[in-house]
Amino acid sequence: MPFRFRRSCRLGPLRFNFAKSGLSSISIGGRGASFNIPVARSGSARTTLGLPGTGLSWSVEPSGGPNRPPAAIPAGPAKGLPNSRRLKAGQLDALKQSCLSVLRKKLIQPGSSTQQLWELGLVSRLLADPSIGARTTGLLAVIETPEAMEAYLLRAQGQNDLKRRAKRCIDATEEALRLAGERGWLRP
């Protein structure tokens, strides 16, 4: 039977986490909520909240203080991009703004059919239509106005959440265009 090395040990409320080089960090808390203080790893203290048994968790790692500017998202190829769970607040905000500007270019171009959705209030008309199901109504509510779409995107909690929300905005726009086209509301 091969030997195993346990990478952590508990002493009272503290858990000592080890790496190959020795003590890596100290954690306080348990399942559901913990606070991790680095000793020999890079980064700052991390707070993690989760739902035990589901695999869902949320981590916050401060960017280092109020006087430190937020880190910028690296430009160019994907090399060096941080893990989606490790995005710092400034990086996530920059990613949100970048995603928002791409959606504005793609969806809110002057003279486009998507621009007509908002200029003519077609999304609001569709939302008032009782023949549209609740699921479609929920989807269209995301893009009722450009401001509503922007607020929806800015509420993203992480990189993957932002991607899902952007995809939902695009799906909602396509559905609104399809429904408005079926009713003959779009100008040629």
WORAJO-V683717 format. One record per backbone hydrogen bond with DSSP energy under -0.5 kcal/mol. NH is the residue of the N-H (numbers start at 1). CO is the residue of the C=O. If there is no record, write none. Layout:
nh={NH & NH}
co={CO & CO}
//
This chain:
nh={6 & 9 & 11 & 14 & 15 & 16 & 17 & 17 & 18 & 19 & 22 & 24 & 25 & 26 & 27 & 28 & 29 & 30 & 33 & 34 & 35 & 36 & 37 & 38 & 39 & 40 & 41 & 46 & 47 & 48 & 49 & 50 & 51 & 52 & 54 & 55 & 56 & 58 & 60 & 62 & 68 & 81 & 86 & 87 & 92 & 93 & 94 & 95 & 96 & 97 & 98 & 99 & 100 & 101 & 102 & 103 & 104 & 105 & 106 & 107 & 108 & 108 & 112 & 116 & 117 & 118 & 118 & 119 & 120 & 121 & 122 & 123 & 125 & 126 & 127 & 128 & 129 & 129 & 130 & 132 & 137 & 138 & 139 & 140 & 141 & 142 & 142 & 143 & 144 & 149 & 150 & 151 & 152 & 153 & 154 & 155 & 155 & 156 & 159 & 162 & 163 & 164 & 165 & 166 & 167 & 168 & 169 & 170 & 171 & 172 & 173 & 174 & 175 & 176 & 177 & 178 & 179 & 180 & 181 & 182 & 183 & 184 & 185 & 186}
co={4 & 16 & 14 & 11 & 27 & 9 & 15 & 25 & 7 & 22 & 19 & 17 & 17 & 37 & 15 & 35 & 13 & 33 & 30 & 48 & 28 & 46 & 26 & 36 & 24 & 24 & 24 & 36 & 60 & 34 & 58 & 32 & 56 & 50 & 51 & 51 & 51 & 49 & 47 & 45 & 65 & 78 & 83 & 84 & 88 & 89 & 90 & 91 & 92 & 93 & 94 & 95 & 96 & 97 & 98 & 99 & 100 & 101 & 102 & 103 & 103 & 104 & 109 & 112 & 113 & 114 & 115 & 115 & 116 & 118 & 117 & 117 & 121 & 122 & 123 & 124 & 125 & 126 & 128 & 129 & 133 & 134 & 135 & 136 & 137 & 138 & 139 & 140 & 141 & 145 & 146 & 147 & 148 & 149 & 150 & 151 & 152 & 153 & 84 & 158 & 159 & 160 & 161 & 162 & 163 & 164 & 165 & 166 & 167 & 168 & 169 & 170 & 171 & 172 & 173 & 174 & 175 & 176 & 177 & 178 & 179 & 181 & 180 & 180}
//
